[in-house]
Amino acid sequence: MIIKDWKKEILTIPNLLSFFRLILIPVYMAIYLNAQETRDYIIAGIILAISCATDAVDGKIARTFNMITTFGKFLDPLADKLTQFSLLLCLAIRYPVLWAVVSLFVLKELFQLFAGIVAARHGYILKGALISGKVCTTVLFSSLVAMVLFHNMGEGTVNIIAMVDGVFLMVAFADYFITYLGKKNRFQSIDDTPSAGV
């Protein structure tokens, strides 16, 4: 019975897709960091597109086929954040101006992690990702993938992308900061969240 419950919690299609995204991280990092021809950058971009597609699909599958699990709620965003972070690292090595974006990204994610832990210890979690966070993720990922595909971008274009990404990160950071400091209507009791496998 325990084994059966473990499989039901871990080995779901959405979770397997999240694991697949994690496996793709070192693959595209190796390809991008060792890229020498346009073809190499295109391959790295295709891998990222596949990763993005699985991210879009796994949530729909979980909701449609009743495969939402507690483990999945942890694994899916973890795969997202590690994908974004590793991509930012790769690009920052090539475009040093992005190190500022990397620092802001890490600061934002660390705050959300610790604030989330504190809220959970008091019995509450956010009802879901904030709109500002979703928009920030979309803008950030889209711009970074574009930088991979169009690897000969000029310094001016890269600087503009870095500034835009930085602004969206700061807006999302501020929104989460304000939310965790007092917008209780955006939280729900942990006891009210769907049980594993529901």
N, C-alpha and C positions, 0 to 999 in steps of 0.2 A: 504493500500500500504506500509506504514511504517512497519507494522507487518510482511508483506510478505518479505520485504527486510531484516529485522532483522533476520528472520528465515533462509533466504538464506545465510546470512553472518555467522551466528553462528552455526545453526543446520545442518551442513554437516557431512557426514560420517567420513572424516578425522578429523574434530574437535571433534566429539564424541569419536573417538579412542584416541585422545589426552587427553580428559577429563577422559577417562577410565584409562589411564596411571597415571594421577594424583591421582585417587581414589586408585590405587594399592599401592601407596607409603606408607601410614600409615599401610596398611595390611602387606606388607613384613617387614616393620620396626618392627612391633609388634611381628611377628613370629620369626624374627632373634634375636631380643634382648631378647626374652624369650625362645629361643631354648635350649633344654636340651638333645635331642637325635639326631642322624644322620638324622632320618626321618624329623625332624623339619627344618634342614638346606636344605635338598633336596626340601622340599615344598617351602621354601623361594627362592631357586634357580629356581624352576619351575615358580613361579610368576614373577621373573625377566625375565625369558626367554619369557614369554607371553608378558610382557611389551616391550621387545626388538622386538618381532615379530610385534606387533601393530605399533611400530615406523617405521619399515621397510615397512609396508604395506600402512600406511596412505598417505605417499608422492606419492606413485605410483597411488593410487586411485585418489588423488587430480589432478594429471597431466593427467591421462588416461580419467577421466570422467569430466574434466573441473570444478573441485571443489576448485580451488585455491582462497582463500579469504585473505583479509588484516588481519582479526582477526586470521586466521589460521597461517599466517606467524609469528604472535606473540606467539600464544598458543603452537605450535609444539616445537619450541626450548625451551620455558619455561618449558614444561613437561620434555624434555630431561635433561635440566640442574638441575631441582629439583630432578629428579630421580637419577642422578649421585651424586649430593650433599648429598642426604639422605643416599644413599648406602655407600658413603665415611664416613659419620658420624658414621653409624652403625659399620663399620669395624674398624674405628679409636678408638672406645670405646674398642674394643677387642685387637687391635694391635696399641699401642700408636705411633709407628714409622710413622703411616699414617697421623698423625696430621700435619706434614710438607707438605704432599701432599694436605691435605684439605686447608691449608693456601694458597698454590700456586694456587689451583683451584679457590678459592674465589677471590684472587688478579687478576687472569686472567679474570674471568667473570665480575668483577666490572669494570676493564679497558675497556672491550668490550662494556659494558653497557653505560658508560659515553662517550666513544669515539663515539659510535653509535648515541647517543643523540646529541652530538655536530655536527656530520656530517649531521644528519637529519635536524637540525636547519639551516644548510647552503644549504639544498635542495638535499642532496645526501645520498645514502645508498650503502652498498656493493652489488655487483651483486649476491653474494652467499657466502656460507661458504668456507673458504680457505681449500685447500687440507690438509695442516698441521693440521687444526682443526678437519677435518673429521677423519684423521688417529689417532690423539690423542684420540678422542672420542671412536673409535673402540678399541684401545689398552687399554684404561682406563676401559671401560665397560667390556671387555673380561676378563681382569685380576681380576677385582673386583668380577665378577660372579664366577670365578674360586676359589677365596678365600672363597666365601660363600659355594660353593659345597664341597670343600676340606678344611673343617674347622679345621683340625688338622695339618695344614702346620707348618713346623719348622720355627724358628726365622730367620735363614739364607735365606730361600726361601722368606719369607715376606719382608725382607730387600732388596732383589734383585728386587722384584716386585715394592716396594716403589721407588727405584732408577730409574727403567725403566719408571714408570709412571711420576716421577718427570721430567725426561729428555724430554719426549714427551710433557709434559705441558709447559716446558720452551721454547721448540722449537716453539710450537704453539703460545705462548705468544709473543715471539720475532717477529714472522711472522706478527701477527696482529698489533703489535706496529709499525713495519716498514711500514706496509700497510696504517694504519691510519695517519702516519706522512707524507706520500708523494706519494704513488703509486696510483695516480688518475685514472689510466686506469682500476683499479679494482672496481671503483664506477660507479654508474649510477644515473641519475636524478630521484627523487621521482616521478616526473610527467610521467616518462617512464615506471613505474612499472604497472603490470596488475591491472585493477580496481577490486573492490570487486566482488567476484563470478565468475571471469574470470579464 
